[in-house]
């Protein structure tokens, strides 16, 4: 485009108006800010208030122990430790404290006769008191019946953990050589109702 052909001034008016509007907006903003600073009262000084100590937390509910009745249900005989049948004596303990003992005569590992169901009228239960979350170690010890010299070290032994909720997995009771005696004890441990 040649210099002699200049655009008419009218084409510049929108740009001039836009620039003027922007300048007026900026000046108005400055004026309002300065005017508010002159009119405003001095800022109040923040007052410091001593913090109140927090309210004491409510006392936790006392955790009461739970009474559970440990009851022997049945014994599965895997190996009786004899050619025919064998007499066995067992003791059941909780955390080293004796709970009950039982004598089982003529135990056999012969299929179909190898489960001893313990009747409820026998003294094969005890009440344990456990706090929630607490557990007790249940230990079963077994001795083969002998004609002479009763007692001595147990032939078979096994342990299980009784939870405060009454859960106890079956307790495997075995001799060092499982062929000389191997059993599984099944217990229940329901809560004792008040």
Number of C-alpha atoms within 10 A of each C-alpha: 5 5 6 6 7 8 9 8 7 7 9 10 11 10 10 10 11 11 11 12 12 11 11 12 11 11 12 12 11 11 12 10 11 11 11 10 11 9 8 8 8 8 6 6 6 6 6 6 6 6 6 6 6 6 6 6 6 6 6 6 6 6 8 10 14 19 20 22 19 23 18 22 16 16 21 19 22 20 21 24 23 15 9 11 14 19 17 20 16 17 18 22 18 21 12 11 11 14 18 16 16 15 13 14 13 11 22 23 22 14 9 7 11 17 18 15 12 16 11 11 7 9 13 19 20 17 16 19 16 19 14 14 9 13 18 18 16 21 22 24 20 25 21 23 17 11 6 6 7 10 11 7 9 15 20 22 21 19 19 18 18 23 19 22 18 19 14 20 14 15 20 19 25 22 20 12 11 16 13 15 25 24 24 17 20 17 21 19 22 15 17 13 8 4
